[in-house]
Amino acid sequence: MIEDRSCLESYFPIASFIASIIGSKCEVVIHDISNPERSIIFIENGYISGRKVGDSSTDLVLKLLKDESYREQPFIANYKARGSQGQVFRSATYYIKNSSSELVGMMCINIDVTHMEVAAEWIQNVLQGGSTLPPVPLMPQQEVVEKQTEEYLQGNVDDLLQHMIDSVLGKINVPAERLSSQEKIELVKVLNEQGVFLLKGGVSQVAKSLMISEPTVYRYLQKIK
């Protein structure tokens, strides 16, 4: 554990270095995955997303921990993230591993491109001049796969949980009281894959949203494992 913490701390100067190079619109965060509810142990320019040391993981961090994609690649880059105030970020995550090649943390870079997107749209309209030219992509074509990944930058655990649950339930557009038991099991499976149950309070919040008891959520989890 001490070794893992030292490993993470060795990235603090690198995070500051990156933020200094890119500038005030760049937030760099280091997450300690051993404590998802308070995973942020270092942050530069946290005012951009409103987060601070001691805040929680994001929905993407939790999902990456569940799908273990970090075993196949050293980082993911050029995906879109959104802030709690509607900001748009171009982001990247680097997997931090210890001397035994075990994942201990993540370094996340979030560049606020909110105003850039507005400027890009304005420039596009000027260049098109009312013609039917296809839209100019904000990112190069080779980044299409990466940008399908999205992240929600929220430091409050309860708000993060509710966002993750609402994102899943919002896709079915059916009130919880009208869902069958099998449909609720499938939703619990999806939420589990998203990493919701890695957070304390995940079972309680899911139970409330699906209008079932906490023991029922645990029973569903046993069925899908």
C-alpha positions, 0 to 999 in steps of 0.5 A: 500500500505504501509502495502504491501511494509512492507510485501515485505521488511520483506522478504529481510533478508530471501532472503539474508539468502537463497543466503548466504546458497546456494552460489554465483550461487544462485540468489534470487529475490523479485518482487512487482506485483503492478508494472510489468514493474519495479517489482524487488525491491530486488535481491541477486547475480543479476550478474548471470542473469544480472538483477537489482533492477528496472527491469521487471517481467518475462514471468512466473511471468506474466503468474502466475498473469493471471492464478491465480494459487497462490490461490491454492498453496503456491509455485511452485518449481523445474522448469527450467529457462533460462537466456538471455545468454543461462544459465540454472537455476533450479528455485522456486517461493514462493508467498508472501501474505499480512495479508488479504491473497492477493498476493503482491509479489513473491520471486524467487530462481534461481540456475545456473546449466549450468555447472552441466548439462554439468558435468551430461552429461559427467558423464552419458556418462562415466557410460554408456560406449557406452551402450544403457542404458536410460539417467540418469534424472537430476531431480528425477521422482517426479519432472516431473510435476514441471519441465515442467514450464519454465521461461525466466530471462530477465529484459528489458521490450521490450526484454521480450515482444518480447520474449513472442510474438516470443515464441507464433508466433514461434509455428505456423510458418506462416507469420503474413500477411498470418494469418486470422482475426480469427487466429489473435484473437486466438493468441491475446487470447493466448498472453493475457493468457500469461500476455503480456497485463499486461505490458505497450507497450504490445498492441503496440508490439503485433499490430506491430508483427501481422501487425494490428492496436492497436485499432484492438488489443483492439477490439480482447481483447473485443471479448475474454473477 
